[in-house]
Amino acid sequence: MAEQHHDIEFVEVKAEDIMSERQGLYDAFMASIPWAVGATAVLLVLIYLIWG
């Protein structure tokens, strides 16, 4: 088999570098919570009305 050469460059990751990305993900997650709760409630009500 041919030899594979991997060059991995390790750089220091600082909190400032990833904080905006993490904050964006957190904000998107928190915005989806009311939609998920609402969709679950609607689904449960529909199940109750159909089979209840």
C-alpha positions in Angstrom: 0.0 0.0 0.0 1.0 3.5 -0.6 2.1 5.5 2.4 -0.2 8.3 3.5 1.2 11.4 5.0 -1.0 13.5 7.2 0.0 16.9 8.3 -2.0 18.1 11.2 -1.5 21.6 12.4 -2.5 22.3 16.0 -3.5 25.9 16.7 -4.7 27.2 20.0 -8.5 27.7 20.1 -9.6 30.7 22.1 -13.1 31.3 23.5 -13.4 34.4 21.4 -12.9 32.4 18.2 -15.9 30.1 18.8 -18.1 32.2 21.0 -20.2 33.8 18.3 -20.8 30.4 16.6 -21.9 28.8 19.9 -24.1 31.8 20.8 -25.8 31.5 17.4 -26.5 27.8 17.9 -27.8 28.5 21.4 -30.1 31.2 20.2 -31.5 28.9 17.4 -32.0 26.1 19.9 -33.9 28.4 22.3 -36.0 29.8 19.5 -37.1 26.3 18.5 -38.3 25.3 22.0 -41.7 27.1 21.9 -42.3 25.6 18.4 -41.5 22.1 19.6 -43.7 22.4 22.7 -46.5 23.8 20.5 -46.2 21.0 17.9 -46.2 18.4 20.7 -49.3 19.9 22.3 -51.1 20.0 18.9 -50.1 16.4 18.2 -51.4 15.2 21.6 -54.7 17.0 21.2 -55.2 15.5 17.7 -54.4 12.0 19.0 -56.9 12.6 21.8 -59.6 13.8 19.5 -59.1 11.0 17.0 -58.6 8.0 19.3 -59.7 9.4 22.7 
